[in-house]
């Protein structure tokens, strides 16, 4: 019911395809010799598809089939290779953006921190608080953050990274760091301590230890400290000397 007979030869022009009660029959336009019935309706045959495709285009009928699925095998697994290193990073010259003396200092040649007098109580940059197992702790003069300290590995030999140290020296460096951090916590009562082992300007192993404070006394509450807070300005000398004396007492038995 509701369907008309179709020509066994073709769906020709003007021939009724389907009749729907209450609606006029739908007509096919133009010759339909190139059409054949598929599971989802009329489709183009190969010759007509080629004629209708743009010059040089590959039709779906011409495209090669996708490769068969290859099941994963442990034998096919390959370890990911490291990314290609930019040639400049391994060139004998200084990489762009790094200090001109960086590579020499990293190797220990003329390193300014190696030249420090670690027996002095005042090295200009800061006042010594403790001479630990392998590192000295200093209350730093620069910056605008009260309690800013720097822990410097004494060497020798020169070390640029914690990974340059032996297991024993690495453990000792960490013990020296913890002793300083505990003294700062006891004296300043900070809400947080920041430990930063950088060395991007002077590649000698050292760590910045910074108390962070609640309220408006902290220059960047809830976030990292801007470098200019530690590098620009100068601590009040009288307070620096008084704080250093109190911290030395706390570190005597550390």
N, C-alpha and C positions, 0 to 999 in steps of 0.2 A: 504494500500500500504506500502511495506517495512517491514511488520511484518509477522512472520511465525506462524503456529499453534503450540500451546503448548500442551503437553500431559496432559490430565485431571488427571493423577495419580501423577505425580511428575515432577520436573525439573531434569531429570536424567543426568548421566555423558555423556558428548559428545553431548548433545542435544542442538540445536541452540536456543538461547534466543531471539536475535534481529538481524535483517539484516539492515545494513545501506548502501545505494547505494555508490559504490566506495570503500568500506572497507570490509575486510573479516569478516564473522560472528564471534561473540564472543562465546566461549564455556565455560560452567561451568566445573570446575574440581571436581572430586571426587563425592561421593554419595551426593545427595541433599534431602534425605528423611526427614532430620531434619529441612528443610527450609519451611517456609510458607510465603505467600505474606503479607506484611504490607503496610500501606499508603506510606512509603518511601522506599520500596524494601523488599527483603527477610530478615526474622528475624529468630532467633533460637526459637525452641519450648522449653518448660520448662525442659524436660528430657535431651535434648542435652546441654542446658545451664549449668545444674548441672554437667554433665559429663566433660565439658570443664573447669569448674572453679577449681582453686587450692584447695587442701585439706583444709577444715576449712573455706573457704571463703564464704561469703554470696553474692549470685547473686542479680541482680536488681529485679528479679522476686520473690526472697525470702524476700527481705528487706521490713520492715513494711512501710506502706505509711506515708507521713508526716502528722502531726496533722492538723486538720482543722483550718483555720484562725479564731482566736478569736477576735472579734471587741473590740476596746479599751473601757473600761468602767471606769467611775470615781470611782466606788467601788473597782476596781482592782488597783488603783494608790497607791503606797507606797512611803512614804517619804524616800529619800536616807539616809542611815545610815552613820555616820562619820567613817573614816578609823580606823582600829584597832590600838591602841596606843601600841608602843613597851613597854614591861614590865619594861625596865630600866628607861623609862621616868617617871614612877609613883612609882618607888622604893624609899625607904627612903634614899638610898645613893645618892651621887652626880652623875648626869649623866656624861657619858664619854665626855671629851673635855671641860667641863665647869670648871671654877675656883673652887678650893676645898671649898672656903668659900661662894660660890654663893648662895646656898639655905639659909644659915643663914643670909647673908646680904640682900637677897631679903625680908626676913621676918622682917628686921630692927634690927637684933641682931648683934651688932658690926659694923654697916654700917659706913664706913669711911667718907662718905659725911654728914651723920647726925652729925659727930663729928666736922665738920668745925665750926670755930668761925665766925658766919655771921655778927657780929658787927665789925670785923676787916676790914681795908681798903686793906690789903694785906694778902692773905691766902697762900702765897708761890707759888701756881700754877698760880695765876693771881691777877690782880688789880681790885677792885670793881669799877664798873661804875654806878650802880644804885641798890638801894634796892627797889624792886617793891612791888606789893601787896602780892604776895606769893613766889616770887623768886628773887634771886640776879643775876645780870649780871656782868660777869667778862671778862676783856681782858686777854687772856691766854698767859702765858710765853712760853710754849713749842711749837714746830713746826716751820715751815718755811713759813707760810702763814700770811702775814700782815693782821691784823684785825680779826684774829681768836678769837671768843668769846665763852663762855660757860654760859648758864643760868641754875642755880641750884635751884630746889625747896627747900625751907627752912624747910618745916614741921613745927611743928609736927601736926599730926603723920607722920611717915615715909611713903613715897609713892614710889613704883617702876614703876608704869605705870600711864599715864594720866587717865586711867579708874579707878584708885584707888581714884580719887578726887571726891568731891561732884560737882554738877553742877556749883555752885558758884565759887569754887576754880579752876575748870577746865577753866572757862571763864576768871578768873583772871590770870591764868598761860598763857593763850593765849594772853591776853592784854600785859603782861610783855614781851612776845616773840616779839610781833609786835613793841613795843616801841624800843626794842634793834635793830630790823631789820631796822626800819626807820632811826635811828641814824647812823647805819653803811652805809646805802645807801646815806645819806646826806654828810657824811664825806669822804668816800672812793670812791664814784661814781662807784661801781662795775657794771659789765655787768649782774651779776646774784647773788642771794643769795641762799645758801644751808642751809636747816634746817634739822638736823638729831637728832631724839630722840632715842638713842640706849640703853645703859645700859647693854651691854653684859658682861662687866668686873666688873663694879660697878653698881649693880641693884638698883640705886636710881634715881628718876626722874630728868633728866637733858637733855638739848638740846645743840647741837653744832651748832653754827651759823657762817657760813663761807662766806665771800665775795669772788666772783670769778671775775677774771680780764681779759680784752682783751689783746692780745699780748703775749709776752714771759714772762710776770710777773706771769702768772698763770701756776702752775706746771702740770696741766692736762686739757688743754682747751677742752671744748666740752664733757667732761666725768666726772665720779665721782672721787673725790679726793682719792688718795692712803692714807691709814691710816698712813704710815710712814711720810707723809708730815705734819701731825698734831701732831704726837707723838715724832718724832725724831728732834733733834736740839733745838735751843733756840732763841727766838726773841732778837733783839738788845735792850738792856735795856733802853738806852736813848730815842730811838724812841718809845718804849712801854710806857714810862712815859709821853712823849709828846702827843701821841695819846690818852692815857687815860684821860688826862686833857681836851682835845678838845671834846671827846665823853661825858664826864660828863656834860659839858656845854650844849650840845645838848639834853641831857636827863633830865635836871633840870625841865623842864615844861612838861615832858611826863607823 
